[in-house]
Amino acid sequence: MPVYRVFGTKYHNYYTIIEAADQFEAVDLANALPETEWNSILTDDVIEATDVYLNEDTSNELQLNI
């Protein structure tokens, strides 16, 4: 039976509070913040498969990259 390497994505949502003159400045200021200034929002998102490739004897490669 063939073996496949499946890549997935799980999104994380965050928020921060910004004082700004308008929404455009708020976006600019928020984008300039370090990651530690953002608060995570708990969600029930699951990992969603995004790409699938036939796994052509890459067991050695996988062991080296882990």
C-alpha positions as CSV (number, residue, x, y, z in Angstrom):
1,M,0.0,0.0,0.0
2,P,1.5,3.5,-0.9
3,V,2.6,5.8,1.9
4,Y,1.8,9.5,1.8
5,R,3.2,12.6,3.5
6,V,0.3,14.8,4.4
7,F,0.9,18.4,5.6
8,G,-1.6,20.3,7.6
9,T,-2.4,23.7,9.0
10,K,-4.0,24.8,12.3
11,Y,-4.8,28.4,12.6
12,H,-4.2,30.3,15.8
13,N,-6.2,33.5,16.5
14,Y,-4.9,36.5,18.5
15,Y,-5.9,39.9,19.6
16,T,-4.3,43.0,21.0
17,I,-5.6,46.4,22.2
18,I,-4.3,49.4,20.3
19,E,-4.9,53.1,20.8
20,A,-4.8,54.8,17.4
21,A,-6.2,57.7,15.4
22,D,-8.0,55.4,13.0
23,Q,-8.2,51.7,11.9
24,F,-5.4,52.0,9.4
25,E,-3.0,53.3,12.1
26,A,-4.2,50.6,14.4
27,V,-3.2,47.9,11.8
28,D,0.2,49.5,11.3
29,L,0.8,49.7,15.1
30,A,-0.4,46.1,15.7
31,N,1.8,44.7,12.9
32,A,4.8,46.4,14.6
33,L,4.2,44.7,17.9
34,P,6.3,41.8,19.1
35,E,4.5,38.5,19.4
36,T,4.5,38.7,23.2
37,E,2.1,41.7,23.0
38,W,-0.6,39.6,21.4
39,N,-3.2,37.5,23.4
40,S,-4.2,34.1,22.1
41,I,-7.9,33.3,21.6
42,L,-8.8,29.7,22.4
43,T,-10.6,28.0,19.6
44,D,-11.7,24.5,18.7
45,D,-10.0,24.6,15.3
46,V,-8.6,21.2,14.2
47,I,-5.6,20.5,12.0
48,E,-6.8,20.6,8.3
49,A,-4.9,18.6,5.7
50,T,-3.6,21.0,3.0
51,D,-1.1,19.1,0.8
52,V,-0.5,15.4,0.1
53,Y,2.6,13.9,-1.6
54,L,3.6,10.3,-2.3
55,N,6.2,9.4,0.2
56,E,9.0,8.1,-2.0
57,D,11.4,6.4,0.5
58,T,12.0,9.5,2.7
59,S,12.2,7.7,6.0
60,N,15.8,8.7,6.4
61,E,15.1,12.3,5.6
62,L,12.2,12.4,8.1
63,Q,14.4,11.0,10.9
64,L,17.1,13.6,10.3
65,N,14.7,16.5,10.3
66,I,12.9,15.6,13.5
